[in-house]
Amino acid sequence: MRMITTGSSSIDEILGGGIRTGVITNILSDSREARSSFCYSLCVNAARLYSDSSVIFGDTQGFFRPEKILSYIKEKQESDPILHQIRRMRILSTNVQMVLVNYSLHLHPILVIIDNFSYLFLNEKKKSLSIQIRVRKHLHDLAINAIHNDIAIVITNSIYSKRENKDSVEDIFEKKILSFNELLNKTISDLTHVGLELKTAKVDESRYSARLLKPLTSYKSYFTVRPDGLHDC
């Protein structure tokens, strides 16, 4: 088992040193900025620590930004080698997502990130039971790959706040979508090894809290997102 620092010493402390290989870590966040910044920082640190391995970034929504990666690299002479190690793979379907790790094994990855893991599944035109079965199989396959190939697998998922007004047709529709999203998040949470929640503390300051959900602890850390990476508060 190997360790990858997140770029935040307080988050590393919560995680017992950082993100571990051989397990699936589920990052839940109500902020895309916090989620993506965490992933970019993790990519840079993984590439720096394990220069003989690659880093795979599975992008389900097309939000990956290489310029953000560059801004997180403090030693500019490392820019080209680190960028070369980080391979962004645009995922356009759940079928592609489910074979991502197997496809990328020839690149000898130390870290595989699937950003917004449930996004494509939630947009599939299939029955909820069928989607849950596919998600369970996907997570099982990811766990086997993480263990057998000593890879750190990180998945991210969005969490939403419920609306109080439930009278309009639009709110009723959103409530149905939200309930299925929560059900899928529970399935994912049950089948992943580590759960970390990144939650907005102050929007105008890009300040966030980090809390370990699995295994559950009461301790929280706080960090900010700046142009050059994560910083502890």
C-alpha positions as CSV (number, residue, x, y, z in Angstrom):
1,M,0.0,0.0,0.0
2,R,1.3,3.4,-1.0
3,M,0.2,6.9,-0.1
4,I,-0.5,10.1,-2.1
5,T,-0.6,13.4,-0.3
6,T,-3.6,15.6,-1.1
7,G,-1.7,18.9,-0.9
8,S,-3.4,19.8,2.4
9,S,-1.7,18.6,5.6
10,S,-4.9,18.9,7.6
11,I,-6.8,16.7,5.1
12,D,-3.9,14.2,5.0
13,E,-4.1,14.0,8.8
14,I,-7.8,13.1,8.6
15,L,-7.1,10.5,6.0
16,G,-4.2,9.0,8.0
17,G,-1.5,10.3,5.7
18,G,-3.3,10.8,2.4
19,I,-5.0,8.8,-0.3
20,R,-4.1,5.2,-0.2
21,T,-3.6,2.7,-3.0
22,G,-5.6,-0.5,-3.0
23,V,-8.8,1.1,-2.0
24,I,-11.6,3.2,-3.5
25,T,-11.9,6.7,-2.0
26,N,-15.3,8.5,-2.6
27,I,-15.1,12.3,-2.5
28,L,-18.6,13.9,-1.9
29,S,-18.9,17.7,-2.5
30,D,-21.5,20.4,-2.9
31,S,-18.9,22.5,-4.8
32,R,-17.4,21.7,-8.2
33,E,-14.5,24.1,-7.4
34,A,-13.6,22.1,-4.3
35,R,-14.0,18.8,-6.0
36,S,-11.9,19.6,-9.1
37,S,-9.2,21.5,-7.1
38,F,-8.8,18.5,-4.8
39,C,-8.4,16.2,-7.8
40,Y,-5.9,18.5,-9.6
41,S,-3.8,18.8,-6.5
42,L,-3.9,15.0,-6.1
43,C,-2.9,14.5,-9.7
44,V,0.2,16.8,-9.4
45,N,1.3,15.1,-6.2
46,A,0.8,11.6,-7.5
47,A,2.9,12.4,-10.6
48,R,5.6,14.0,-8.6
49,L,5.9,11.2,-6.0
50,Y,5.6,8.4,-8.5
51,S,7.4,9.5,-11.6
52,D,7.5,6.0,-13.1
53,S,3.7,5.7,-13.1
54,S,0.9,7.5,-14.9
55,V,-2.2,9.3,-13.6
56,I,-5.5,8.8,-15.3
57,F,-8.2,11.5,-15.1
58,G,-11.6,10.2,-16.2
59,D,-13.6,13.2,-17.2
60,T,-17.3,12.5,-17.5
61,Q,-18.5,16.1,-18.1
62,G,-15.7,17.8,-20.0
63,F,-14.6,20.1,-17.2
64,F,-10.9,19.0,-17.1
65,R,-8.6,22.1,-17.4
66,P,-4.8,21.4,-18.0
67,E,-4.1,25.1,-17.3
68,K,-5.3,24.5,-13.7
69,I,-2.8,21.6,-13.4
70,L,0.0,23.9,-14.6
71,S,-0.9,26.5,-12.0
72,Y,-0.6,23.9,-9.2
73,I,3.0,23.0,-10.2
74,K,5.3,25.2,-8.2
75,E,8.6,24.1,-9.8
76,K,8.1,25.1,-13.4
77,Q,10.9,22.7,-14.7
78,E,8.5,19.9,-13.6
79,S,5.7,21.1,-15.8
80,D,6.4,19.1,-18.9
81,P,7.1,15.8,-17.1
82,I,4.1,16.0,-14.8
83,L,1.7,17.0,-17.6
84,H,3.0,14.1,-19.7
85,Q,2.2,11.7,-16.8
86,I,-1.4,12.9,-16.4
87,R,-3.6,11.4,-19.0
88,R,-7.1,12.9,-19.4
89,M,-9.7,10.5,-20.8
90,R,-13.0,12.0,-21.9
91,I,-15.8,9.5,-20.9
92,L,-18.9,9.8,-23.0
93,S,-20.8,6.7,-21.9
94,T,-21.2,4.4,-18.9
95,N,-19.9,1.5,-21.1
96,V,-16.6,3.3,-21.6
97,Q,-16.5,4.3,-17.9
98,M,-16.9,0.7,-16.8
99,V,-13.8,-0.4,-18.7
100,L,-11.7,2.7,-18.0
101,V,-9.3,1.0,-15.6
102,N,-8.8,-2.1,-17.6
103,Y,-8.1,0.0,-20.7
104,S,-5.6,2.2,-18.8
105,L,-3.6,-0.6,-17.1
106,H,-1.0,-0.7,-19.9
107,L,-0.1,2.9,-18.8
108,H,0.8,1.6,-15.3
109,P,-1.3,4.1,-13.3
110,I,-0.7,4.9,-9.6
111,L,-3.9,6.9,-9.5
112,V,-7.2,6.7,-11.4
113,I,-9.7,9.5,-10.9
114,I,-13.3,9.3,-12.2
115,D,-14.7,12.8,-11.8
116,N,-18.5,12.9,-11.1
117,F,-18.8,9.2,-11.0
118,S,-22.6,8.9,-11.1
119,Y,-23.2,11.7,-13.7
120,L,-23.5,9.4,-16.7
121,F,-25.5,6.7,-14.8
122,L,-28.0,9.3,-13.7
123,N,-28.5,10.4,-17.3
124,E,-29.1,6.9,-18.6
125,K,-32.5,6.0,-19.9
126,K,-32.8,2.8,-17.9
127,K,-34.7,1.7,-14.9
128,S,-33.3,2.6,-11.6
129,L,-32.8,-1.0,-10.5
130,S,-30.8,-1.8,-13.7
131,I,-28.6,1.3,-13.1
132,Q,-27.9,0.3,-9.5
133,I,-26.9,-3.2,-10.6
134,R,-24.5,-1.7,-13.2
135,V,-23.0,0.7,-10.6
136,R,-22.5,-2.2,-8.1
137,K,-20.7,-4.2,-10.8
138,H,-18.6,-1.2,-11.8
139,L,-17.5,-0.6,-8.1
140,H,-16.8,-4.3,-7.6
141,D,-14.5,-4.3,-10.7
142,L,-12.8,-1.1,-9.5
143,A,-12.1,-2.6,-6.1
144,I,-10.6,-5.7,-7.6
145,N,-8.3,-3.6,-9.8
146,A,-7.3,-1.3,-6.9
147,I,-6.3,-4.3,-4.8
148,H,-4.6,-6.5,-7.5
149,N,-2.7,-3.6,-9.2
150,D,-2.0,-1.4,-6.1
151,I,-3.8,1.6,-7.6
152,A,-5.4,4.5,-5.8
153,I,-8.9,4.9,-7.2
154,V,-10.7,8.1,-6.4
155,I,-14.3,8.8,-7.5
156,T,-16.1,12.1,-6.9
157,N,-19.8,12.7,-6.6
158,S,-22.0,15.8,-6.2
159,I,-24.3,16.3,-3.2
160,Y,-27.2,18.7,-3.4
161,S,-29.3,20.6,-0.8
162,K,-33.1,20.0,-0.8
163,R,-35.5,22.8,-1.6
164,E,-38.1,23.7,0.9
165,N,-40.9,24.6,-1.5
166,K,-42.5,21.4,-2.8
167,D,-45.6,22.8,-4.3
168,S,-44.7,23.5,-7.9
169,V,-44.5,20.8,-10.7
170,E,-40.8,21.7,-11.2
171,D,-40.0,21.1,-7.5
172,I,-41.9,17.7,-7.5
173,F,-39.8,16.7,-10.6
174,E,-36.6,17.8,-8.9
175,K,-37.5,15.9,-5.7
176,K,-37.9,12.7,-7.7
177,I,-34.5,13.2,-9.4
178,L,-32.9,14.1,-6.0
179,S,-34.3,11.0,-4.3
180,F,-32.8,8.7,-6.9
181,N,-29.5,10.6,-6.7
182,E,-29.4,10.1,-2.9
183,L,-30.2,6.4,-3.4
184,L,-27.3,6.0,-5.8
185,N,-25.0,8.0,-3.5
186,K,-25.9,5.6,-0.7
187,T,-25.2,2.6,-2.9
188,I,-21.8,4.1,-3.8
189,S,-21.0,5.0,-0.2
190,D,-21.8,1.4,0.9
191,L,-19.4,-0.1,-1.7
192,T,-16.4,2.3,-1.4
193,H,-13.7,2.0,1.3
194,V,-13.2,5.6,2.3
195,G,-15.6,8.5,2.2
196,L,-14.5,12.2,2.4
197,E,-16.9,15.1,2.3
198,L,-15.8,18.5,1.1
199,K,-18.4,21.1,2.0
200,T,-18.7,24.9,1.3
201,A,-18.0,27.0,4.4
202,K,-17.7,30.4,2.8
203,V,-18.5,30.8,-0.9
204,D,-17.0,34.3,-1.3
205,E,-13.7,33.2,0.2
206,S,-13.6,29.7,-1.6
207,R,-13.4,28.2,1.9
208,Y,-14.4,24.6,2.5
209,S,-14.5,22.0,5.3
210,A,-13.3,18.4,5.0
211,R,-14.8,15.6,7.1
212,L,-14.2,11.9,7.0
213,L,-17.5,10.1,6.5
214,K,-16.2,6.5,6.3
215,P,-14.8,5.6,8.7
216,L,-16.9,8.3,10.5
217,T,-15.1,10.9,12.6
218,S,-16.2,14.1,14.2
219,Y,-13.0,16.0,13.3
220,K,-13.2,18.6,10.6
221,S,-10.4,20.5,8.8
222,Y,-10.8,23.7,6.8
223,F,-9.0,24.7,3.6
224,T,-9.1,27.4,0.9
225,V,-8.7,27.0,-2.9
226,R,-6.3,29.5,-4.5
227,P,-4.9,29.7,-8.0
228,D,-1.8,27.7,-6.9
229,G,-3.6,24.9,-5.1
230,L,-5.1,24.0,-1.7
231,H,-4.1,25.9,1.5
232,D,-5.0,25.0,5.1
233,C,-6.9,27.7,7.0
